[in-house]
Amino acid sequence: MSETVEAMDVIALCCPKYKDRPQIARVTQKTANGYTIHWMAGSYSGPWAEAKKRDGRKLVPWVDTIKESDIIYKKIALTSNHKLSNKVVQTLRSLYAAREGGAS
């Protein structure tokens, strides 16, 4: 887990303020105290796309800032059809279970 996170990398997060699992995001830039990310929407078995949220009537990219400590998995490679590989899914499930005290 010591590799560096670059802009455009896809990472997995564990942010306490969100309950959805898995939490996948694309890094947009490194900041002084963490990273600016663009959340992605999807599921363990479905395709992933950049998440949007409503701003009045418009849909805008869902951007957030996170701390380095929120990252639980770096350098995720999505398959050609924008899905998580089976190996990554198994790793993420076990990481989230460990983070949440074994409750899955």
ZIJOGI-V338140 format. One record per residue. N is the residue number from 1. RES is the residue in one small letter. BURIAL is I if it has 24 or more other C-alpha atoms within 12 Angstrom, else O. Layout:
# ZIJOGI-V338140
n=N res=RES burial=BURIAL
n=N res=RES burial=BURIAL
This chain:
# ZIJOGI-V338140
n=1 res=m burial=O
n=2 res=s burial=O
n=3 res=e burial=O
n=4 res=t burial=O
n=5 res=v burial=I
n=6 res=e burial=O
n=7 res=a burial=O
n=8 res=m burial=O
n=9 res=d burial=I
n=10 res=v burial=I
n=11 res=i burial=I
n=12 res=a burial=I
n=13 res=l burial=I
n=14 res=c burial=I
n=15 res=c burial=I
n=16 res=p burial=O
n=17 res=k burial=O
n=18 res=y burial=O
n=19 res=k burial=O
n=20 res=d burial=O
n=21 res=r burial=I
n=22 res=p burial=I
n=23 res=q burial=I
n=24 res=i burial=I
n=25 res=a burial=I
n=26 res=r burial=I
n=27 res=v burial=I
n=28 res=t burial=I
n=29 res=q burial=O
n=30 res=k burial=O
n=31 res=t burial=O
n=32 res=a burial=O
n=33 res=n burial=O
n=34 res=g burial=O
n=35 res=y burial=I
n=36 res=t burial=I
n=37 res=i burial=I
n=38 res=h burial=I
n=39 res=w burial=I
n=40 res=m burial=I
n=41 res=a burial=I
n=42 res=g burial=O
n=43 res=s burial=O
n=44 res=y burial=I
n=45 res=s burial=O
n=46 res=g burial=O
n=47 res=p burial=O
n=48 res=w burial=I
n=49 res=a burial=O
n=50 res=e burial=I
n=51 res=a burial=O
n=52 res=k burial=O
n=53 res=k burial=O
n=54 res=r burial=O
n=55 res=d burial=O
n=56 res=g burial=O
n=57 res=r burial=O
n=58 res=k burial=O
n=59 res=l burial=O
n=60 res=v burial=O
n=61 res=p burial=O
n=62 res=w burial=I
n=63 res=v burial=O
n=64 res=d burial=I
n=65 res=t burial=I
n=66 res=i burial=I
n=67 res=k burial=O
n=68 res=e burial=I
n=69 res=s burial=O
n=70 res=d burial=I
n=71 res=i burial=I
n=72 res=i burial=I
n=73 res=y burial=I
n=74 res=k burial=I
n=75 res=k burial=I
n=76 res=i burial=I
n=77 res=a burial=I
n=78 res=l burial=I
n=79 res=t burial=O
n=80 res=s burial=O
n=81 res=n burial=O
n=82 res=h burial=O
n=83 res=k burial=I
n=84 res=l burial=I
n=85 res=s burial=O
n=86 res=n burial=O
n=87 res=k burial=O
n=88 res=v burial=I
n=89 res=v burial=I
n=90 res=q burial=O
n=91 res=t burial=O
n=92 res=l burial=I
n=93 res=r burial=I
n=94 res=s burial=O
n=95 res=l burial=I
n=96 res=y burial=I
n=97 res=a burial=O
n=98 res=a burial=O
n=99 res=r burial=O
n=100 res=e burial=O
n=101 res=g burial=O
n=102 res=g burial=O
n=103 res=a burial=O
n=104 res=s burial=O
